[in-house]
Amino acid sequence: MVKRFVKASRNVAADPRFRSVLVAKFVNNIMHRGKKSVALGSFYEAMDIIAKKVTEVPPLEVFETAVANVKPLIEVRSRRVGGATYQVPVEVNRIRQQALAIRWILNAARSRKGMPMSRKLAEEIVAAYRKEGAAMTTRENIHRMAEANKAFAHFAW
């Protein structure tokens, strides 16, 4: 029998400006080499850019909607059955949904070239808010793969 290690959930303190746990988790994922103040600065600068681009709603709401839009509902997991490996579609729990959405938005922002991180981040968040951009493409590809492999859904146990 394979033992699975489950990470104990930690309480993350809310960020100072927006008092949001989601923002704090996002900033923790932006952070490199423990430089949280740099990560906070670039995130807050991105939020200021978002406030100028999308004037009809507050920037925090734009960010939360962007993360909600990118969250995957279903993904594929490899399952070995009788010598063959199948891509089995499974539902994604809400903690993993949030983690994947944050990761995809950051990867999409980091893959953009030729501008500061705050601007790349702002553009990717606005694109995700409008259901466009590389992070949404990643989500659509995951959903498409799950749809293509739904014949193997009976292997999900």
N, C-alpha and C positions, 0 to 999 in steps of 0.2 A: 504494500500500500504506500502511496506517495503522500508524504506529509507536506501540507501547504502552510506557509507562514503568512499570517494575516497581519498587516501593519496596524498597530494601534493608532486610532485616530487622535490627532492632537488638536487642541484648541488654538487657533491662530488669532492673535490680537488684531483688532480692526485698525485700519490705517488712520493716521492723524487728521487728514483733510476731509475725507468723505465718510469716515466712521463705517466703512464697509469691510466685511471679512473677505468678500470676493476680490476686492481691490488688493487687499493684503496678500492673498494667495497669488494673485497675478504678479505683483511686485516681487514676491519671493521667487517666482519662476524667471523673471527678467534678470534678477541679480546674478552677477558673476563674481567669484572670489570673495564673497561676503561683503561686497560694497553695496549695502542697502540704500544708503543716501543717494548714490548715483542712480540706482534703479528707480527710487522714488522720484527723483528729479526728472528723469526722462519720462516717467509715466505721467506726472503732473503736467509737464510741458505738452505731452501728447493730448491730455485732456483739455488744455487751453486751446490747442489747435482745433480740436473737435468742436469746442464751444463756438469758434468762429465759423467753422464749416457748416455745422448743423445748428441753426438758431432756433428752430421750433421746439426742441426738447432739450432738457438739461444733459450735459455731457455724461453724467453718471448713468442716466437712463439709456443713453446711446450705447455705452459700454456694456451694461447688463443685457440689453436686447441683443447686441452683437454676440456675446457669449452664448446666450440662449439659442440664437439662430444656428450657431456652429455645432452645438451639442448633437452627437450622433444618437439615434434611437436604437440602432442595431449594428452589429459588427460581425465579422467572421473570425472563428477560432479554428485552428488546426486540430483535427481529431483523428487519431489512428485507429482504424477498424479493420481487422483481418488482413494486415499487411499493406493496406492502402491508406493514404492520408487524405482526408476530406476536409474541405473548407466548410465548416458548419456555421450557419448564421445563428447568433444568440443575441438576446437583448442586453443592453448595457445598463448597469446600475447607475444611479444618479451621481454618485461620487466620481466614478470613472468618466461619466459623461462630461462633468465639469473639468476634470483634469485633462481629458483629451481636447476639449474645446480651447482651453488656455494654451496647451502645447501647440495646437495647430495654428492658432492666431499668432503666437510668437515665432514659430518656424516660418510662417508666411511673411511676417514682417522682417525677419532677419534675412530672408532670401532676396528681398528688394535691395537694390544696390544704388549707390550714388547720392545718398542723403543721410542726415543724422537719424539716429534710432527713434527719437521722439516723433519725427515726421513720418517715418516708415510705419511706426506703431499706430499713429493717428489715422493714416490712410487705410491701413488694414482693418482697423476697428470700424471706420466709417463704411468700408466696403462690406464687411460682415453684417453691419447694421442694415445695409441695403440688399442683403442676401446676394452679394457678389464677392469676387476676390478669390485668392488662392486657398484660404481656409475653408470657404464654402465649397470649393471644388474638391478638396480633400474629403469633406463630409459626403458630398454627392458620390464620389468614387467608392467610398466605403459602403454606402447604401446600395449602389449599383451592384457591387460584388456580392453583397448579401442577397439581393434579389435574384441574381444569376444562380446562386447556390442554394436556393430555398428547397430544392429537391432533396437535399441532405439534412433538412431541419429535423428529421426524425432521429438523427444521431445525437442530438443535443440532450444529454441527460445529466 
